[in-house]
Amino acid sequence: MMNNQEVLKNKILALIDGNRDPWKKAGFYGDPTIQIIMNRLYKRWEENNRDGRPIDYATLDELKIMARLAEKYYRTPSSEIQRQYLFGIKREEKKEGVLKKLLKKIFWGR
């Protein structure tokens, strides 16, 4: 029987690493929270002579956060993730207008 940590690891790996859509992976691994966690995991993994996988060194709390974000990015349409990467526009920011936001970014770097 698998423990909670193994279940969460398998879920994360299936939703993100097993996903054929590169935008899902980019969204997940580009998330600032995931980057912080991954930096910690790689440090622990390096300290343990790269034994196993970096995810093997995650705490239960880190795995819960990662699993929640994996579900989020798995459900997020690729077009939304692309828009966030290319234009820095999130769905809730659409009120300002995509064109206005894009022009600001191009002309004033904002």
Residue pairs with C-beta under 8 A, 6 or more apart in sequence:
2 10
4 60
4 63
5 58
5 60
5 63
8 60
8 63
8 64
8 66
8 67
9 55
9 56
9 58
9 63
11 67
11 70
12 55
12 63
12 66
12 67
12 70
13 55
15 24
15 70
15 71
15 73
15 74
16 24
16 25
16 28
16 29
16 70
16 73
16 74
17 25
19 25
19 74
21 78
23 78
23 81
23 82
23 85
24 73
24 74
24 76
24 78
24 81
26 81
26 85
27 73
27 76
27 81
27 84
27 85
28 34
28 69
28 70
28 73
29 35
29 38
30 85
31 69
31 73
33 65
33 69
34 66
34 69
37 58
37 62
37 65
37 66
38 54
40 62
41 54
41 55
41 57
41 58
41 62
42 54
44 54
44 57
45 51
45 52
45 53
45 54
45 56
45 57
48 57
55 63
55 66
58 66
73 81
80 91
83 89
83 90
84 90
87 98
87 101
87 102
87 105
88 101
88 105
89 98
89 101
89 102
93 101
104 110
